[in-house]
């Protein structure tokens, strides 16, 4: 059993003869579908940090209940900017980290 969509698509790319029997699908349809899924789903997920990474890198693993946290991530530069404002409207802190 594949552990991810990426692995499932690679397996399908290597073994899809059974889908060609009976003229249900054409080779072109299968290849186009795999390319679409890789570009729009697999690669899209790869380019974004996992929530655990964001929490660990940008928040130092802590979550403050008394603060509003706004996180901005720039995928091209790999910079993660975290701004916190106290819930009482008090001081604001800001930090940046590269992923």
C-alpha contacts under 8 A as a table, 3 or more apart, distances in Angstrom:
res1	aa1	res2	aa2	distance
2	X	5	X	7.44
2	X	7	X	5.55
2	X	8	X	5.26
3	X	7	X	6.54
3	X	8	X	7.55
4	X	7	X	5.22
4	X	8	X	6.25
5	X	8	X	4.99
5	X	9	X	6.07
5	X	42	X	6.87
6	X	9	X	5.27
6	X	10	X	6.25
6	X	38	X	7.12
6	X	42	X	6.05
7	X	10	X	5.12
7	X	11	X	6.19
8	X	11	X	5.10
8	X	12	X	6.14
9	X	12	X	4.93
9	X	13	X	6.04
9	X	34	X	6.25
9	X	38	X	7.73
10	X	13	X	4.99
10	X	14	X	6.32
11	X	14	X	5.17
11	X	15	X	6.02
12	X	15	X	5.07
12	X	16	X	5.46
13	X	16	X	6.41
13	X	31	X	7.45
13	X	34	X	7.33
15	X	18	X	7.83
16	X	19	X	5.51
16	X	20	X	7.10
17	X	20	X	5.28
17	X	21	X	6.95
18	X	21	X	5.58
19	X	24	X	6.56
19	X	25	X	5.99
20	X	23	X	5.65
20	X	24	X	6.13
20	X	25	X	5.37
20	X	26	X	6.03
20	X	27	X	7.06
21	X	24	X	6.63
21	X	25	X	7.90
23	X	26	X	6.74
25	X	29	X	6.40
25	X	30	X	6.96
26	X	29	X	5.29
26	X	30	X	6.51
27	X	30	X	5.32
27	X	31	X	6.20
28	X	31	X	5.20
28	X	32	X	6.01
29	X	32	X	5.18
29	X	33	X	6.07
30	X	33	X	5.16
30	X	34	X	6.20
31	X	34	X	5.18
31	X	35	X	6.14
32	X	35	X	5.14
32	X	36	X	6.08
33	X	36	X	5.10
33	X	37	X	6.17
34	X	37	X	5.21
34	X	38	X	6.09
35	X	38	X	5.16
35	X	39	X	6.11
36	X	39	X	5.27
36	X	40	X	5.86
36	X	41	X	7.89
37	X	40	X	5.33
37	X	41	X	5.28
37	X	42	X	6.53
38	X	41	X	5.70
38	X	42	X	4.76
38	X	43	X	5.91
39	X	42	X	6.28
39	X	43	X	5.32
39	X	44	X	6.90
40	X	43	X	6.36
40	X	44	X	5.77
41	X	44	X	5.11
41	X	45	X	6.19
42	X	45	X	5.40
42	X	46	X	6.32
43	X	46	X	4.95
43	X	47	X	6.23
44	X	47	X	5.41
44	X	48	X	6.87
45	X	48	X	5.49
45	X	49	X	7.98
46	X	49	X	7.49
47	X	75	X	6.86
48	X	75	X	6.90
49	X	53	X	6.10
49	X	54	X	6.43
50	X	53	X	5.25
50	X	54	X	6.51
51	X	54	X	5.08
51	X	55	X	6.18
52	X	55	X	5.14
52	X	56	X	6.03
53	X	56	X	5.10
53	X	57	X	5.83
53	X	58	X	7.96
54	X	57	X	5.35
54	X	58	X	5.44
54	X	59	X	7.09
54	X	80	X	7.94
55	X	58	X	5.59
55	X	59	X	4.94
55	X	60	X	6.63
55	X	61	X	5.43
55	X	62	X	7.49
56	X	59	X	5.80
56	X	60	X	5.11
56	X	61	X	4.50
56	X	62	X	7.97
57	X	60	X	5.70
57	X	61	X	7.31
57	X	97	X	6.97
57	X	99	X	7.45
58	X	61	X	7.81
58	X	80	X	6.71
58	X	81	X	7.35
58	X	82	X	6.43
58	X	95	X	7.57
58	X	96	X	7.03
58	X	97	X	6.23
59	X	62	X	5.70
59	X	63	X	7.08
59	X	82	X	7.52
64	X	67	X	5.65
65	X	68	X	7.79
66	X	86	X	6.04
66	X	87	X	5.38
67	X	84	X	6.09
67	X	85	X	5.40
67	X	86	X	4.26
67	X	87	X	4.88
68	X	84	X	5.58
68	X	85	X	5.27
68	X	86	X	6.28
68	X	87	X	6.18
69	X	82	X	7.02
69	X	83	X	5.83
69	X	84	X	4.54
69	X	85	X	6.65
70	X	82	X	5.88
70	X	83	X	5.26
70	X	84	X	6.38
71	X	80	X	7.16
71	X	81	X	5.82
71	X	82	X	4.60
71	X	83	X	6.46
72	X	80	X	5.87
72	X	81	X	5.19
72	X	82	X	6.46
73	X	78	X	7.13
73	X	79	X	5.96
73	X	80	X	4.50
73	X	81	X	6.34
74	X	77	X	5.72
74	X	78	X	5.57
74	X	79	X	5.41
74	X	80	X	6.43
75	X	78	X	4.92
75	X	79	X	7.12
78	X	98	X	5.52
78	X	99	X	5.37
79	X	96	X	6.78
79	X	97	X	5.76
79	X	98	X	4.53
79	X	99	X	6.31
80	X	96	X	5.50
80	X	97	X	5.21
80	X	98	X	6.00
80	X	99	X	7.02
81	X	94	X	7.28
81	X	95	X	5.82
81	X	96	X	4.36
81	X	97	X	6.60
82	X	94	X	5.62
82	X	95	X	5.28
82	X	96	X	6.16
83	X	92	X	7.00
83	X	93	X	5.75
83	X	94	X	4.32
83	X	95	X	6.53
84	X	92	X	5.48
84	X	93	X	5.22
84	X	94	X	6.31
85	X	89	X	6.54
85	X	90	X	6.70
85	X	91	X	6.17
85	X	92	X	4.41
85	X	93	X	6.61
86	X	89	X	5.39
86	X	90	X	5.21
86	X	91	X	6.12
86	X	92	X	6.54
87	X	90	X	7.19
